[in-house]
Amino acid sequence: MARNKKPKGLGDTVENIFDATGIATVAKAVLGEKCGCEERKEALNKLWTYKQVSCINENDLIWLQEFLPTKPNQLTIKMQEQLKAIYERIFNTPYRGSTCGSCWRDMINEIEKVYTTQIS
């Protein structure tokens, strides 16, 4: 992987470190080209994927402009569904948190960080 590309996950980060320190060269010299590095990289990327953040689309932006200033203590089912859909679009990953109050708060805070960055 070229070092100027943003890592997708932990596997890419480990690969970058091994390339920079020369460990990859030593591993290939000792173990050969089929050292298993690529498989380990892909497995680590799958287990620990970094969030790939996308821009908020116009409809979500409008909805968030109304929702975020109020941040109600009670979320309706419709609000929960909308927040979950927005989160999944922004972070390109299924939401895996629970439905407890602190998880919703954390999700809203993550969405708000992206929202604040995008509108500034």
Backbone as XML, in Angstrom:
<?xml version="1.0"?>
<chain id="A" units="angstrom">
  <residue number="1" name="MET">
    <atom name="N" x="0.849" y="-1.187" z="0.000"/>
    <atom name="CA" x="0.000" y="0.000" z="0.000"/>
    <atom name="C" x="0.884" y="1.236" z="0.000"/>
  </residue>
  <residue number="2" name="ALA">
    <atom name="N" x="0.529" y="2.194" z="-0.802"/>
    <atom name="CA" x="1.264" y="3.453" z="-0.827"/>
    <atom name="C" x="1.003" y="4.223" z="0.456"/>
  </residue>
  <residue number="3" name="ARG">
    <atom name="N" x="2.055" y="4.799" z="1.011"/>
    <atom name="CA" x="1.913" y="5.484" z="2.289"/>
    <atom name="C" x="1.084" y="6.748" z="2.217"/>
  </residue>
  <residue number="4" name="ASN">
    <atom name="N" x="0.836" y="7.277" z="1.027"/>
    <atom name="CA" x="0.061" y="8.502" z="0.946"/>
    <atom name="C" x="-1.438" y="8.238" z="0.971"/>
  </residue>
  <residue number="5" name="LYS">
    <atom name="N" x="-1.865" y="6.974" z="0.973"/>
    <atom name="CA" x="-3.285" y="6.651" z="1.063"/>
    <atom name="C" x="-3.690" y="6.552" z="2.533"/>
  </residue>
  <residue number="6" name="LYS">
    <atom name="N" x="-4.910" y="6.981" z="2.806"/>
    <atom name="CA" x="-5.432" y="6.918" z="4.161"/>
    <atom name="C" x="-5.751" y="5.460" z="4.504"/>
  </residue>
  <residue number="7" name="PRO">
    <atom name="N" x="-5.277" y="4.968" z="5.648"/>
    <atom name="CA" x="-5.547" y="3.573" z="6.012"/>
    <atom name="C" x="-7.034" y="3.313" z="6.226"/>
  </residue>
  <residue number="8" name="LYS">
    <atom name="N" x="-7.496" y="2.157" z="5.740"/>
    <atom name="CA" x="-8.894" y="1.759" z="5.931"/>
    <atom name="C" x="-9.108" y="1.169" z="7.320"/>
  </residue>
  <residue number="9" name="GLY">
    <atom name="N" x="-8.046" y="0.600" z="7.878"/>
    <atom name="CA" x="-8.180" y="-0.043" z="9.174"/>
    <atom name="C" x="-6.823" y="-0.343" z="9.777"/>
  </residue>
  <residue number="10" name="LEU">
    <atom name="N" x="-6.839" y="-1.134" z="10.857"/>
    <atom name="CA" x="-5.621" y="-1.448" z="11.592"/>
    <atom name="C" x="-4.603" y="-2.185" z="10.723"/>
  </residue>
  <residue number="11" name="GLY">
    <atom name="N" x="-5.064" y="-3.050" z="9.838"/>
    <atom name="CA" x="-4.149" y="-3.790" z="8.976"/>
    <atom name="C" x="-3.306" y="-2.872" z="8.112"/>
  </residue>
  <residue number="12" name="ASP">
    <atom name="N" x="-3.928" y="-1.834" z="7.560"/>
    <atom name="CA" x="-3.183" y="-0.871" z="6.745"/>
    <atom name="C" x="-2.169" y="-0.105" z="7.592"/>
  </residue>
  <residue number="13" name="THR">
    <atom name="N" x="-2.541" y="0.237" z="8.817"/>
    <atom name="CA" x="-1.629" y="0.951" z="9.704"/>
    <atom name="C" x="-0.421" y="0.089" z="10.055"/>
  </residue>
  <residue number="14" name="VAL">
    <atom name="N" x="-0.671" y="-1.179" z="10.376"/>
    <atom name="CA" x="0.431" y="-2.101" z="10.693"/>
    <atom name="C" x="1.334" y="-2.251" z="9.468"/>
  </residue>
  <residue number="15" name="GLU">
    <atom name="N" x="0.734" y="-2.386" z="8.282"/>
    <atom name="CA" x="1.522" y="-2.499" z="7.056"/>
    <atom name="C" x="2.407" y="-1.272" z="6.860"/>
  </residue>
  <residue number="16" name="ASN">
    <atom name="N" x="1.853" y="-0.087" z="7.071"/>
    <atom name="CA" x="2.638" y="1.147" z="6.929"/>
    <atom name="C" x="3.818" y="1.178" z="7.897"/>
  </residue>
  <residue number="17" name="ILE">
    <atom name="N" x="3.580" y="0.756" z="9.134"/>
    <atom name="CA" x="4.655" y="0.731" z="10.143"/>
    <atom name="C" x="5.727" y="-0.280" z="9.752"/>
  </residue>
  <residue number="18" name="PHE">
    <atom name="N" x="5.291" y="-1.472" z="9.329"/>
    <atom name="CA" x="6.250" y="-2.504" z="8.925"/>
    <atom name="C" x="7.058" y="-2.073" z="7.703"/>
  </residue>
  <residue number="19" name="ASP">
    <atom name="N" x="6.409" y="-1.384" z="6.756"/>
    <atom name="CA" x="7.139" y="-0.874" z="5.587"/>
    <atom name="C" x="8.148" y="0.184" z="6.002"/>
  </residue>
  <residue number="20" name="ALA">
    <atom name="N" x="7.735" y="1.112" z="6.854"/>
    <atom name="CA" x="8.597" y="2.223" z="7.264"/>
    <atom name="C" x="9.799" y="1.760" z="8.085"/>
  </residue>
  <residue number="21" name="THR">
    <atom name="N" x="9.617" y="0.710" z="8.874"/>
    <atom name="CA" x="10.696" y="0.243" z="9.745"/>
    <atom name="C" x="11.558" y="-0.843" z="9.109"/>
  </residue>
  <residue number="22" name="GLY">
    <atom name="N" x="11.133" y="-1.349" z="7.950"/>
    <atom name="CA" x="11.899" y="-2.405" z="7.287"/>
    <atom name="C" x="11.509" y="-3.801" z="7.713"/>
  </residue>
  <residue number="23" name="ILE">
    <atom name="N" x="10.576" y="-3.927" z="8.632"/>
    <atom name="CA" x="10.151" y="-5.254" z="9.098"/>
    <atom name="C" x="9.546" y="-6.049" z="7.944"/>
  </residue>
  <residue number="24" name="ALA">
    <atom name="N" x="8.804" y="-5.395" z="7.050"/>
    <atom name="CA" x="8.181" y="-6.093" z="5.920"/>
    <atom name="C" x="9.243" y="-6.720" z="5.021"/>
  </residue>
  <residue number="25" name="THR">
    <atom name="N" x="10.309" y="-6.003" z="4.776"/>
    <atom name="CA" x="11.392" y="-6.510" z="3.926"/>
    <atom name="C" x="12.039" y="-7.732" z="4.557"/>
  </residue>
  <residue number="26" name="VAL">
    <atom name="N" x="12.276" y="-7.663" z="5.858"/>
    <atom name="CA" x="12.874" y="-8.798" z="6.572"/>
    <atom name="C" x="11.925" y="-10.000" z="6.551"/>
  </residue>
  <residue number="27" name="ALA">
    <atom name="N" x="10.642" y="-9.760" z="6.804"/>
    <atom name="CA" x="9.663" y="-10.856" z="6.813"/>
    <atom name="C" x="9.616" y="-11.552" z="5.462"/>
  </residue>
  <residue number="28" name="LYS">
    <atom name="N" x="9.616" y="-10.779" z="4.390"/>
    <atom name="CA" x="9.566" y="-11.380" z="3.051"/>
    <atom name="C" x="10.862" y="-12.112" z="2.723"/>
  </residue>
  <residue number="29" name="ALA">
    <atom name="N" x="11.993" y="-11.605" z="3.218"/>
    <atom name="CA" x="13.277" y="-12.264" z="2.984"/>
    <atom name="C" x="13.331" y="-13.605" z="3.718"/>
  </residue>
  <residue number="30" name="VAL">
    <atom name="N" x="12.788" y="-13.640" z="4.926"/>
    <atom name="CA" x="12.833" y="-14.864" z="5.738"/>
    <atom name="C" x="11.722" y="-15.829" z="5.345"/>
  </residue>
  <residue number="31" name="LEU">
    <atom name="N" x="10.506" y="-15.311" z="5.177"/>
    <atom name="CA" x="9.341" y="-16.170" z="4.950"/>
    <atom name="C" x="8.962" y="-16.322" z="3.481"/>
  </residue>
  <residue number="32" name="GLY">
    <atom name="N" x="9.504" y="-15.480" z="2.626"/>
    <atom name="CA" x="9.162" y="-15.520" z="1.208"/>
    <atom name="C" x="7.983" y="-14.612" z="0.901"/>
  </residue>
  <residue number="33" name="GLU">
    <atom name="N" x="7.649" y="-14.535" z="-0.377"/>
    <atom name="CA" x="6.559" y="-13.659" z="-0.811"/>
    <atom name="C" x="5.206" y="-14.092" z="-0.255"/>
  </residue>
  <residue number="34" name="LYS">
    <atom name="N" x="5.030" y="-15.363" z="0.008"/>
    <atom name="CA" x="3.762" y="-15.881" z="0.550"/>
    <atom name="C" x="3.842" y="-15.946" z="2.079"/>
  </residue>
  <residue number="35" name="CYS">
    <atom name="N" x="4.167" y="-14.833" z="2.703"/>
    <atom name="CA" x="4.378" y="-14.795" z="4.152"/>
    <atom name="C" x="3.077" y="-14.676" z="4.942"/>
  </residue>
  <residue number="36" name="GLY">
    <atom name="N" x="1.966" y="-14.424" z="4.249"/>
    <atom name="CA" x="0.682" y="-14.279" z="4.937"/>
    <atom name="C" x="0.380" y="-12.853" z="5.370"/>
  </residue>
  <residue number="37" name="CYS">
    <atom name="N" x="1.247" y="-11.918" z="5.004"/>
    <atom name="CA" x="1.056" y="-10.518" z="5.413"/>
    <atom name="C" x="-0.251" y="-9.935" z="4.869"/>
  </residue>
  <residue number="38" name="GLU">
    <atom name="N" x="-0.529" y="-10.201" z="3.596"/>
    <atom name="CA" x="-1.731" y="-9.637" z="2.970"/>
    <atom name="C" x="-2.996" y="-10.162" z="3.648"/>
  </residue>
  <residue number="39" name="GLU">
    <atom name="N" x="-3.022" y="-11.448" z="3.973"/>
    <atom name="CA" x="-4.186" y="-12.041" z="4.641"/>
    <atom name="C" x="-4.376" y="-11.457" z="6.042"/>
  </residue>
  <residue number="40" name="ARG">
    <atom name="N" x="-3.269" y="-11.295" z="6.768"/>
    <atom name="CA" x="-3.353" y="-10.694" z="8.111"/>
    <atom name="C" x="-3.828" y="-9.249" z="8.013"/>
  </residue>
  <residue number="41" name="LYS">
    <atom name="N" x="-3.315" y="-8.518" z="7.033"/>
    <atom name="CA" x="-3.732" y="-7.123" z="6.851"/>
    <atom name="C" x="-5.236" y="-7.047" z="6.619"/>
  </residue>
  <residue number="42" name="GLU">
    <atom name="N" x="-5.748" y="-7.872" z="5.717"/>
    <atom name="CA" x="-7.184" y="-7.857" z="5.418"/>
    <atom name="C" x="-8.012" y="-8.266" z="6.635"/>
  </residue>
  <residue number="43" name="ALA">
    <atom name="N" x="-7.546" y="-9.259" z="7.386"/>
    <atom name="CA" x="-8.270" y="-9.689" z="8.587"/>
    <atom name="C" x="-8.313" y="-8.575" z="9.627"/>
  </residue>
  <residue number="44" name="LEU">
    <atom name="N" x="-7.180" y="-7.903" z="9.832"/>
    <atom name="CA" x="-7.146" y="-6.791" z="10.793"/>
    <atom name="C" x="-8.007" y="-5.622" z="10.318"/>
  </residue>
  <residue number="45" name="ASN">
    <atom name="N" x="-7.983" y="-5.341" z="9.021"/>
    <atom name="CA" x="-8.835" y="-4.265" z="8.486"/>
    <atom name="C" x="-10.303" y="-4.583" z="8.702"/>
  </residue>
  <residue number="46" name="LYS">
    <atom name="N" x="-10.669" y="-5.846" z="8.542"/>
    <atom name="CA" x="-12.070" y="-6.245" z="8.723"/>
    <atom name="C" x="-12.481" y="-6.145" z="10.198"/>
  </residue>
  <residue number="47" name="LEU">
    <atom name="N" x="-11.591" y="-6.543" z="11.095"/>
    <atom name="CA" x="-11.900" y="-6.496" z="12.534"/>
    <atom name="C" x="-11.920" y="-5.069" z="13.075"/>
  </residue>
  <residue number="48" name="TRP">
    <atom name="N" x="-10.971" y="-4.242" z="12.646"/>
    <atom name="CA" x="-10.859" y="-2.864" z="13.143"/>
    <atom name="C" x="-10.811" y="-1.895" z="11.971"/>
  </residue>
  <residue number="49" name="THR">
    <atom name="N" x="-11.974" y="-1.602" z="11.439"/>
    <atom name="CA" x="-12.096" y="-0.666" z="10.328"/>
    <atom name="C" x="-12.228" y="0.744" z="10.873"/>
  </residue>
  <residue number="50" name="TYR">
    <atom name="N" x="-11.473" y="1.666" z="10.283"/>
    <atom name="CA" x="-11.590" y="3.064" z="10.664"/>
    <atom name="C" x="-12.827" y="3.651" z="10.008"/>
  </residue>
  <residue number="51" name="LYS">
    <atom name="N" x="-13.431" y="4.578" z="10.673"/>
    <atom name="CA" x="-14.620" y="5.226" z="10.122"/>
    <atom name="C" x="-14.236" y="6.050" z="8.904"/>
  </residue>
  <residue number="52" name="GLN">
    <atom name="N" x="-14.939" y="5.794" z="7.831"/>
    <atom name="CA" x="-14.773" y="6.575" z="6.605"/>
    <atom name="C" x="-15.949" y="7.548" z="6.571"/>
  </residue>
  <residue number="53" name="VAL">
    <atom name="N" x="-15.687" y="8.798" z="6.806"/>
    <atom name="CA" x="-16.749" y="9.780" z="6.959"/>
    <atom name="C" x="-17.134" y="10.371" z="5.604"/>
  </residue>
  <residue number="54" name="SER">
    <atom name="N" x="-18.441" y="10.391" z="5.340"/>
    <atom name="CA" x="-18.988" y="11.013" z="4.137"/>
    <atom name="C" x="-19.676" y="12.322" z="4.517"/>
  </residue>
  <residue number="55" name="CYS">
    <atom name="N" x="-19.863" y="13.163" z="3.536"/>
    <atom name="CA" x="-20.588" y="14.415" z="3.761"/>
    <atom name="C" x="-22.061" y="14.118" z="4.043"/>
  </residue>
  <residue number="56" name="ILE">
    <atom name="N" x="-22.679" y="14.993" z="4.794"/>
    <atom name="CA" x="-24.103" y="14.872" z="5.086"/>
    <atom name="C" x="-24.872" y="15.357" z="3.874"/>
  </residue>
  <residue number="57" name="ASN">
    <atom name="N" x="-25.864" y="14.568" z="3.427"/>
    <atom name="CA" x="-26.634" y="14.997" z="2.256"/>
    <atom name="C" x="-27.600" y="16.120" z="2.650"/>
  </residue>
  <residue number="58" name="GLU">
    <atom name="N" x="-28.177" y="16.757" z="1.643"/>
    <atom name="CA" x="-28.996" y="17.953" z="1.873"/>
    <atom name="C" x="-30.214" y="17.677" z="2.754"/>
  </residue>
  <residue number="59" name="ASN">
    <atom name="N" x="-30.922" y="16.576" z="2.515"/>
    <atom name="CA" x="-32.108" y="16.252" z="3.327"/>
    <atom name="C" x="-31.742" y="16.029" z="4.792"/>
  </residue>
  <residue number="60" name="ASP">
    <atom name="N" x="-30.646" y="15.303" z="5.016"/>
    <atom name="CA" x="-30.197" y="15.054" z="6.389"/>
    <atom name="C" x="-29.749" y="16.353" z="7.050"/>
  </residue>
  <residue number="61" name="LEU">
    <atom name="N" x="-29.098" y="17.205" z="6.283"/>
    <atom name="CA" x="-28.640" y="18.485" z="6.800"/>
    <atom name="C" x="-29.821" y="19.326" z="7.278"/>
  </residue>
  <residue number="62" name="ILE">
    <atom name="N" x="-30.882" y="19.366" z="6.492"/>
    <atom name="CA" x="-32.091" y="20.115" z="6.863"/>
    <atom name="C" x="-32.706" y="19.525" z="8.136"/>
  </residue>
  <residue number="63" name="TRP">
    <atom name="N" x="-32.793" y="18.199" z="8.189"/>
    <atom name="CA" x="-33.376" y="17.543" z="9.363"/>
    <atom name="C" x="-32.538" y="17.844" z="10.609"/>
  </residue>
  <residue number="64" name="LEU">
    <atom name="N" x="-31.218" y="17.757" z="10.475"/>
    <atom name="CA" x="-30.324" y="18.008" z="11.608"/>
    <atom name="C" x="-30.368" y="19.461" z="12.061"/>
  </residue>
  <residue number="65" name="GLN">
    <atom name="N" x="-30.570" y="20.396" z="11.136"/>
    <atom name="CA" x="-30.671" y="21.815" z="11.503"/>
    <atom name="C" x="-31.842" y="22.054" z="12.448"/>
  </residue>
  <residue number="66" name="GLU">
    <atom name="N" x="-32.877" y="21.259" z="12.298"/>
    <atom name="CA" x="-34.032" y="21.378" z="13.200"/>
    <atom name="C" x="-33.844" y="20.568" z="14.475"/>
  </residue>
  <residue number="67" name="PHE">
    <atom name="N" x="-33.230" y="19.409" z="14.353"/>
    <atom name="CA" x="-33.107" y="18.495" z="15.491"/>
    <atom name="C" x="-32.031" y="18.918" z="16.488"/>
  </residue>
  <residue number="68" name="LEU">
    <atom name="N" x="-30.828" y="19.218" z="16.002"/>
    <atom name="CA" x="-29.680" y="19.428" z="16.895"/>
    <atom name="C" x="-29.843" y="20.561" z="17.904"/>
  </residue>
  <residue number="69" name="PRO">
    <atom name="N" x="-30.443" y="21.694" z="17.553"/>
    <atom name="CA" x="-30.596" y="22.740" z="18.574"/>
    <atom name="C" x="-31.475" y="22.303" z="19.753"/>
  </residue>
  <residue number="70" name="THR">
    <atom name="N" x="-32.402" y="21.378" z="19.515"/>
    <atom name="CA" x="-33.318" y="20.971" z="20.588"/>
    <atom name="C" x="-32.794" y="19.793" z="21.399"/>
  </residue>
  <residue number="71" name="LYS">
    <atom name="N" x="-32.138" y="18.840" z="20.751"/>
    <atom name="CA" x="-31.640" y="17.614" z="21.396"/>
    <atom name="C" x="-32.592" y="17.147" z="22.508"/>
  </residue>
  <residue number="72" name="PRO">
    <atom name="N" x="-33.742" y="16.644" z="22.136"/>
    <atom name="CA" x="-34.730" y="16.248" z="23.151"/>
    <atom name="C" x="-34.234" y="15.098" z="24.033"/>
  </residue>
  <residue number="73" name="ASN">
    <atom name="N" x="-34.726" y="15.075" z="25.286"/>
    <atom name="CA" x="-34.368" y="13.992" z="26.208"/>
    <atom name="C" x="-35.026" y="12.677" z="25.810"/>
  </residue>
  <residue number="74" name="GLN">
    <atom name="N" x="-36.183" y="12.766" z="25.198"/>
    <atom name="CA" x="-36.910" y="11.579" z="24.741"/>
    <atom name="C" x="-36.892" y="11.563" z="23.218"/>
  </residue>
  <residue number="75" name="LEU">
    <atom name="N" x="-36.443" y="10.456" z="22.643"/>
    <atom name="CA" x="-36.426" y="10.313" z="21.194"/>
    <atom name="C" x="-37.596" y="9.439" z="20.763"/>
  </residue>
  <residue number="76" name="THR">
    <atom name="N" x="-38.355" y="9.927" z="19.799"/>
    <atom name="CA" x="-39.429" y="9.107" z="19.258"/>
    <atom name="C" x="-38.801" y="8.013" z="18.386"/>
  </residue>
  <residue number="77" name="ILE">
    <atom name="N" x="-39.594" y="7.013" z="18.070"/>
    <atom name="CA" x="-39.114" y="5.943" z="17.195"/>
    <atom name="C" x="-38.687" y="6.533" z="15.851"/>
  </residue>
  <residue number="78" name="LYS">
    <atom name="N" x="-39.461" y="7.477" z="15.342"/>
    <atom name="CA" x="-39.132" y="8.122" z="14.064"/>
    <atom name="C" x="-37.792" y="8.852" z="14.148"/>
  </residue>
  <residue number="79" name="MET">
    <atom name="N" x="-37.541" y="9.544" z="15.259"/>
    <atom name="CA" x="-36.257" y="10.226" z="15.453"/>
    <atom name="C" x="-35.111" y="9.213" z="15.496"/>
  </residue>
  <residue number="80" name="GLN">
    <atom name="N" x="-35.327" y="8.120" z="16.226"/>
    <atom name="CA" x="-34.302" y="7.083" z="16.328"/>
    <atom name="C" x="-33.973" y="6.504" z="14.953"/>
  </residue>
  <residue number="81" name="GLU">
    <atom name="N" x="-35.008" y="6.228" z="14.176"/>
    <atom name="CA" x="-34.797" y="5.678" z="12.832"/>
    <atom name="C" x="-34.029" y="6.664" z="11.958"/>
  </residue>
  <residue number="82" name="GLN">
    <atom name="N" x="-34.399" y="7.947" z="12.044"/>
    <atom name="CA" x="-33.729" y="8.968" z="11.242"/>
    <atom name="C" x="-32.266" y="9.118" z="11.658"/>
  </residue>
  <residue number="83" name="LEU">
    <atom name="N" x="-32.008" y="9.161" z="12.959"/>
    <atom name="CA" x="-30.637" y="9.294" z="13.444"/>
    <atom name="C" x="-29.782" y="8.095" z="13.020"/>
  </residue>
  <residue number="84" name="LYS">
    <atom name="N" x="-30.343" y="6.908" z="13.149"/>
    <atom name="CA" x="-29.619" y="5.697" z="12.758"/>
    <atom name="C" x="-29.300" y="5.729" z="11.263"/>
  </residue>
  <residue number="85" name="ALA">
    <atom name="N" x="-30.256" y="6.125" z="10.442"/>
    <atom name="CA" x="-30.038" y="6.192" z="8.990"/>
    <atom name="C" x="-28.968" y="7.225" z="8.645"/>
  </residue>
  <residue number="86" name="ILE">
    <atom name="N" x="-29.020" y="8.379" z="9.299"/>
    <atom name="CA" x="-28.021" y="9.424" z="9.057"/>
    <atom name="C" x="-26.634" y="8.926" z="9.460"/>
  </residue>
  <residue number="87" name="TYR">
    <atom name="N" x="-26.540" y="8.324" z="10.643"/>
    <atom name="CA" x="-25.263" y="7.793" z="11.130"/>
    <atom name="C" x="-24.679" y="6.802" z="10.123"/>
  </residue>
  <residue number="88" name="GLU">
    <atom name="N" x="-25.515" y="5.881" z="9.655"/>
    <atom name="CA" x="-25.041" y="4.846" z="8.732"/>
    <atom name="C" x="-24.595" y="5.443" z="7.398"/>
  </residue>
  <residue number="89" name="ARG">
    <atom name="N" x="-25.266" y="6.490" z="6.931"/>
    <atom name="CA" x="-24.850" y="7.146" z="5.684"/>
    <atom name="C" x="-23.541" y="7.903" z="5.870"/>
  </residue>
  <residue number="90" name="ILE">
    <atom name="N" x="-23.429" y="8.627" z="6.988"/>
    <atom name="CA" x="-22.238" y="9.438" z="7.223"/>
    <atom name="C" x="-21.000" y="8.559" z="7.414"/>
  </residue>
  <residue number="91" name="PHE">
    <atom name="N" x="-21.127" y="7.519" z="8.239"/>
    <atom name="CA" x="-19.973" y="6.706" z="8.606"/>
    <atom name="C" x="-19.829" y="5.431" z="7.774"/>
  </residue>
  <residue number="92" name="ASN">
    <atom name="N" x="-20.727" y="5.235" z="6.802"/>
    <atom name="CA" x="-20.632" y="4.109" z="5.875"/>
    <atom name="C" x="-20.496" y="2.760" z="6.585"/>
  </residue>
  <residue number="93" name="THR">
    <atom name="N" x="-21.235" y="2.623" z="7.651"/>
    <atom name="CA" x="-21.187" y="1.388" z="8.423"/>
    <atom name="C" x="-22.496" y="1.207" z="9.181"/>
  </residue>
  <residue number="94" name="PRO">
    <atom name="N" x="-22.909" y="-0.029" z="9.412"/>
    <atom name="CA" x="-24.116" y="-0.234" z="10.212"/>
    <atom name="C" x="-23.898" y="0.241" z="11.655"/>
  </residue>
  <residue number="95" name="TYR">
    <atom name="N" x="-24.934" y="0.793" z="12.251"/>
    <atom name="CA" x="-24.847" y="1.219" z="13.650"/>
    <atom name="C" x="-24.894" y="-0.031" z="14.526"/>
  </residue>
  <residue number="96" name="ARG">
    <atom name="N" x="-23.899" y="-0.199" z="15.374"/>
    <atom name="CA" x="-23.814" y="-1.396" z="16.209"/>
    <atom name="C" x="-24.005" y="-1.102" z="17.693"/>
  </residue>
  <residue number="97" name="GLY">
    <atom name="N" x="-24.355" y="0.134" z="18.024"/>
    <atom name="CA" x="-24.570" y="0.485" z="19.424"/>
    <atom name="C" x="-25.911" y="-0.019" z="19.908"/>
  </residue>
  <residue number="98" name="SER">
    <atom name="N" x="-26.118" y="0.077" z="21.188"/>
    <atom name="CA" x="-27.404" y="-0.348" z="21.745"/>
    <atom name="C" x="-28.390" y="0.812" z="21.674"/>
  </residue>
  <residue number="99" name="THR">
    <atom name="N" x="-29.534" y="0.612" z="22.253"/>
    <atom name="CA" x="-30.559" y="1.666" z="22.236"/>
    <atom name="C" x="-30.678" y="2.359" z="23.590"/>
  </residue>
  <residue number="100" name="CYS">
    <atom name="N" x="-29.636" y="2.277" z="24.404"/>
    <atom name="CA" x="-29.678" y="2.967" z="25.694"/>
    <atom name="C" x="-29.472" y="4.465" z="25.492"/>
  </residue>
  <residue number="101" name="GLY">
    <atom name="N" x="-29.853" y="5.239" z="26.460"/>
    <atom name="CA" x="-29.772" y="6.686" z="26.362"/>
    <atom name="C" x="-28.370" y="7.196" z="26.097"/>
  </residue>
  <residue number="102" name="SER">
    <atom name="N" x="-27.382" y="6.626" z="26.766"/>
    <atom name="CA" x="-26.013" y="7.116" z="26.570"/>
    <atom name="C" x="-25.492" y="6.762" z="25.173"/>
  </residue>
  <residue number="103" name="CYS">
    <atom name="N" x="-25.939" y="5.645" z="24.608"/>
    <atom name="CA" x="-25.530" y="5.282" z="23.244"/>
    <atom name="C" x="-26.120" y="6.256" z="22.233"/>
  </residue>
  <residue number="104" name="TRP">
    <atom name="N" x="-27.393" y="6.625" z="22.428"/>
    <atom name="CA" x="-28.006" y="7.620" z="21.543"/>
    <atom name="C" x="-27.282" y="8.954" z="21.669"/>
  </residue>
  <residue number="105" name="ARG">
    <atom name="N" x="-26.946" y="9.339" z="22.896"/>
    <atom name="CA" x="-26.224" y="10.596" z="23.118"/>
    <atom name="C" x="-24.885" y="10.575" z="22.391"/>
  </residue>
  <residue number="106" name="ASP">
    <atom name="N" x="-24.156" y="9.456" z="22.509"/>
    <atom name="CA" x="-22.860" y="9.343" z="21.839"/>
    <atom name="C" x="-23.009" y="9.410" z="20.326"/>
  </residue>
  <residue number="107" name="MET">
    <atom name="N" x="-24.045" y="8.738" z="19.805"/>
    <atom name="CA" x="-24.284" y="8.767" z="18.364"/>
    <atom name="C" x="-24.570" y="10.191" z="17.894"/>
  </residue>
  <residue number="108" name="ILE">
    <atom name="N" x="-25.445" y="10.871" z="18.618"/>
    <atom name="CA" x="-25.801" y="12.256" z="18.265"/>
    <atom name="C" x="-24.556" y="13.139" z="18.305"/>
  </residue>
  <residue number="109" name="ASN">
    <atom name="N" x="-23.698" y="12.947" z="19.302"/>
    <atom name="CA" x="-22.469" y="13.742" z="19.399"/>
    <atom name="C" x="-21.541" y="13.499" z="18.214"/>
  </residue>
  <residue number="110" name="GLU">
    <atom name="N" x="-21.440" y="12.240" z="17.775"/>
    <atom name="CA" x="-20.600" y="11.927" z="16.611"/>
    <atom name="C" x="-21.162" y="12.579" z="15.349"/>
  </residue>
  <residue number="111" name="ILE">
    <atom name="N" x="-22.477" y="12.488" z="15.182"/>
    <atom name="CA" x="-23.123" y="13.120" z="14.028"/>
    <atom name="C" x="-22.918" y="14.625" z="14.086"/>
  </residue>
  <residue number="112" name="GLU">
    <atom name="N" x="-23.065" y="15.196" z="15.266"/>
    <atom name="CA" x="-22.930" y="16.652" z="15.416"/>
    <atom name="C" x="-21.522" y="17.128" z="15.064"/>
  </residue>
  <residue number="113" name="LYS">
    <atom name="N" x="-20.492" y="16.341" z="15.388"/>
    <atom name="CA" x="-19.125" y="16.717" z="15.026"/>
    <atom name="C" x="-18.990" y="16.856" z="13.517"/>
  </residue>
  <residue number="114" name="VAL">
    <atom name="N" x="-19.539" y="15.892" z="12.777"/>
    <atom name="CA" x="-19.472" y="15.942" z="11.323"/>
    <atom name="C" x="-20.301" y="17.115" z="10.806"/>
  </residue>
  <residue number="115" name="TYR">
    <atom name="N" x="-21.480" y="17.293" z="11.377"/>
    <atom name="CA" x="-22.387" y="18.391" z="10.995"/>
    <atom name="C" x="-21.688" y="19.736" z="11.189"/>
  </residue>
  <residue number="116" name="THR">
    <atom name="N" x="-21.078" y="19.941" z="12.346"/>
    <atom name="CA" x="-20.413" y="21.199" z="12.678"/>
    <atom name="C" x="-19.252" y="21.452" z="11.713"/>
  </residue>
  <residue number="117" name="THR">
    <atom name="N" x="-18.507" y="20.409" z="11.409"/>
    <atom name="CA" x="-17.387" y="20.533" z="10.465"/>
    <atom name="C" x="-17.899" y="20.909" z="9.083"/>
  </residue>
  <residue number="118" name="GLN">
    <atom name="N" x="-19.000" y="20.293" z="8.682"/>
    <atom name="CA" x="-19.509" y="20.519" z="7.332"/>
    <atom name="C" x="-20.107" y="21.908" z="7.151"/>
  </residue>
  <residue number="119" name="ILE">
    <atom name="N" x="-20.772" y="22.429" z="8.189"/>
    <atom name="CA" x="-21.422" y="23.739" z="8.013"/>
    <atom name="C" x="-20.469" y="24.900" z="8.243"/>
  </residue>
  <residue number="120" name="SER">
    <atom name="N" x="-19.269" y="24.630" z="8.802"/>
    <atom name="CA" x="-18.339" y="25.746" z="9.038"/>
    <atom name="C" x="-17.598" y="26.125" z="7.791"/>
  </residue>
</chain>
